[in-house]
Amino acid sequence: MTNQPLSSNNPRVDLEYRRKKSAEEMRYQVISFALMIFLTLVAFASVAMKGTTQWFTVPFIVLLAAVQVVFQLFYFMHMSHKGHEAPKLFLFSGLFVGLTAILAFSTIIWW
C-alpha cells in the first residue's frame, strides 16, 4: 500500500473528517472514563462489603486495576492508533519479561 496524503486538497472535506474523528475519539474517552470511575466504585464497594474475604478482594481489585491499565493505555495514551506499534511491542515485551521474572522468583521462593 502506498503512502497517500492525509489531505484531499479540499479544506471543507478535511475539516469535516477531522471533526468526525475528534468527536469519535472524545466519545471513546468519555465512555472509557465513565467505565474507569465505575470500576473504581466497584473496587471500593468490594472492600466495604463485610461478607467478602481477603482471598477474594485482593485478586478482584488487582483484576480491576489491570482492566483500568488497559483503558489508560489504549484510550488515554492513544495506543490504539496507527503508528504506535513499536511502543506497544516494547511495552508488552517488558510486561512479559517482568511477569516471567516475578513467576520465576515466586516459584524459587515458595518451592
C-alpha positions in Angstrom: 0.0 0.0 0.0 1.4 3.3 -0.9 1.5 6.3 1.3 -1.4 8.6 0.4 -1.5 12.2 1.5 -3.7 13.0 4.5 -5.1 16.0 2.8 -7.7 15.7 0.0 -6.9 19.3 -1.1 -10.4 20.2 -0.2 -10.4 22.1 3.1 -14.1 21.5 3.8 -13.8 17.8 3.4 -10.7 17.7 5.6 -12.4 19.8 8.3 -15.5 17.6 8.4 -13.3 14.5 8.6 -11.2 15.9 11.5 -14.4 16.9 13.3 -15.9 13.5 12.9 -12.7 11.8 14.1 -12.3 14.1 17.0 -15.9 13.5 18.1 -15.5 9.8 17.8 -12.2 9.9 19.8 -13.9 12.1 22.5 -16.8 9.7 22.8 -14.4 6.8 23.4 -12.5 8.7 26.0 -15.7 9.8 27.9 -17.0 6.2 27.8 -13.6 4.9 29.0 -13.5 7.5 31.8 -17.0 6.6 32.9 -16.1 2.9 33.0 -13.0 3.6 35.0 -15.0 5.5 37.5 -17.5 2.7 37.7 -14.7 0.1 38.2 -13.2 2.3 41.0 -16.5 2.4 42.7 -16.9 -1.4 42.4 -13.4 -1.8 43.9 -14.4 0.4 46.9 -17.6 -1.5 47.3 -15.8 -4.8 47.3 -13.6 -3.6 50.1 -16.5 -2.1 52.1 -18.6 -5.3 51.9 -18.5 -7.3 55.1 -19.1 -10.7 53.6 -16.1 -10.9 51.4 -12.8 -12.3 52.4 -9.3 -11.1 51.7 -8.7 -14.0 49.3 -11.5 -12.7 47.1 -11.0 -8.9 47.5 -7.3 -8.6 46.7 -7.3 -10.6 43.4 -10.5 -8.9 42.4 -9.0 -5.4 42.9 -5.9 -6.4 41.0 -8.1 -7.6 38.1 -10.0 -4.3 38.1 -6.6 -2.4 38.2 -5.4 -4.4 35.1 -8.6 -3.5 33.2 -8.1 0.1 34.1 -4.5 0.0 32.9 -5.7 -1.3 29.5 -8.2 1.5 29.3 -5.5 4.0 30.2 -3.1 2.7 27.5 -5.5 2.3 24.7 -7.8 5.2 25.1 -6.0 7.9 27.0 -2.5 7.3 25.8 -3.7 6.6 22.2 -2.0 3.1 21.8 -4.9 2.1 19.6 -3.9 4.5 16.9 -1.7 3.6 13.9 2.0 4.3 14.3 2.2 3.0 17.9 3.3 -0.5 17.0 6.9 -0.1 18.3 5.9 1.3 21.7 3.3 -1.5 22.0 6.0 -4.1 21.2 8.4 -2.7 23.8 5.6 -2.3 26.4 4.3 -5.8 26.1 7.8 -7.3 25.8 8.7 -5.6 29.1 5.5 -6.8 30.7 6.3 -10.3 29.5 9.8 -10.2 30.9 8.6 -8.7 34.2 5.8 -11.3 34.7 8.2 -14.1 33.9 10.7 -12.8 36.4 8.0 -12.5 39.1 6.8 -16.0 38.3 10.4 -17.4 38.4 11.2 -15.7 41.7 7.9 -16.8 43.2 8.5 -20.4 42.4 12.1 -20.3 43.6 11.0 -18.9 47.0 7.8 -20.9 47.5 9.0 -24.3 46.3 
